[in-house]
């Protein structure tokens, strides 16, 4: 195996590791956002308004005009 081939294999491996690290960061950040949204839902003094963009078959048609959370806690 040539030196150039080994270098390319190492570069590809490093790049894959970088992708993995970034994917983990994205996953962890999404989970943190979910936790923060639930905290926001629990602390806000909601003012529910009808969501004009809701479709006729949407399960929840109300959002808080302060925090933009849905009326159902589990969907935030």
Beta strands, then each sheet from edge to edge (+ up, - down):
strand 1: 48-50
strand 2: 62-64
sheet 1: 1+ 2-
end
